Each structure stands twice: as structure tokens, then as C-alpha cells.
Amino acid sequence: MIYGTNGDLIAQVARLRYLGGPEDRVLDVTYGEGSFWTRYRPAGLVAHDLYKLDGVSFLVLPEPDDSERIVVYDPPYISTGNRATSTVDDLYDRFGLGELKGWRAIRRQIELGLAECARVLTPKGFLLVKCMDYTESGKKVWNTFHVFNEAERLGLRMVDRFTHYTGGGPQPMNNLDGSPREQRTSREVTSMLLVFTK
């Protein structure tokens, strides 16, 4: 188990050479705020920013087939709520999720992005995928198992798994309006970084 930030996690992963050497090209298809690269940053980092509308999306990557030896994929993988309650106002429209919402929308997005990452990954290259299980509307969403199964369907083979402790604990005893909250399932305090090859 690795404790700390995403940067701490990636620094540990780099020690095992899943990110190649310091000069190797690493494609981060969901760069976002770049929190992975605060403790270790390869000189050859190529980043597609998840939150910039620059025409590049992890759902349709510009890289050719079998061209990238190391790909990092950290999609949004936690509950966004439904269209009325989402904190990511344009998530559904930006990624063409149509009428899907909640965990189904996130799962579809993960599947499409995983397929693109598998397409651009070279044989014997490494694909690192961050994912997390969570609870939505009182039901468990088992994303880690889904990512594993989807990757196998795409012809990828898992070679390693890192458990990342993200903190937290039990859910609060009360809702924001003061009403009592009943916790029915465990609250996830870890995420996973799965390492695949093809």
C-alpha cells in the first residue's frame, strides 16, 4: 500500500521502471492538473489535458496505432451525481455521454478511453490505469473489476497493481440538512493503479 498523494504514488511506480527511464516518452492522456508528476516527471512527458477544450480528448487520441510504449490513463472515475446534481457541469456533454448519467456515464467513458489507450499502446508497452470503487445511491460501483475485465477483453494483460491510500473514513453521521445518514456499505479509502501490457 502506498500512502500520500498521487505524486507519491507515481514516484514509487517509477522506481519499478513501469514509466521507463527519466528520458523516456510517457503519454499522459488525462493530465488534468498534473498531480501525478509532482515528485517524478520524465523528461519525455507528453500530456493531453483532460480539462482543456483543445480538440484533443482521451476518447479520440491523435497518436497512431501501436505508437506509445508508456501510457498513463487517469479518467474521472468517481460518482458525478446525475445531470441535476453534478459538480462537473459539462462532463456529460463534453464527452458525448448522451442520456447516460451517474456511474453508467463514468463507466462508458472509462471503456471508450481504455480502448483508445490500448490502440496506441505498443506491444510489450505499459498502460497504467487509475481507478476506484465507490458507492452511489447506496450501491457499490466496482470499477476496479470492470477495468480489469474490459482490459482483458481488449487483449491487455495485468502485470501489477498498486493500492493507494487516499484517506477518509466513515461517512458523516448526518446529511447536510441535518437529517441522520445511514451508512450501508463500507466507504472506500483506497484507489488502485493497475498496470497492463499487451
Secondary structure, 3 states (H helix, E strand, C coil): CEECCHHHHHHHHHHCCCCCCCCCEEEECCCCCCHHHCCCCCCEEEECCCCCCCCCECCECCCCCCCEEEEEECCCCCCCCCCCCCCCCCHHHHCCCCCCCHHHHHHHHHHHHHHHHHHHEEEEEEEEEEECCEEECCEEECHHHHHHHHHHHCCCEEEEEEEEECCCCCCCCECCCCCECCCCCCCCCEEEEEEEEC
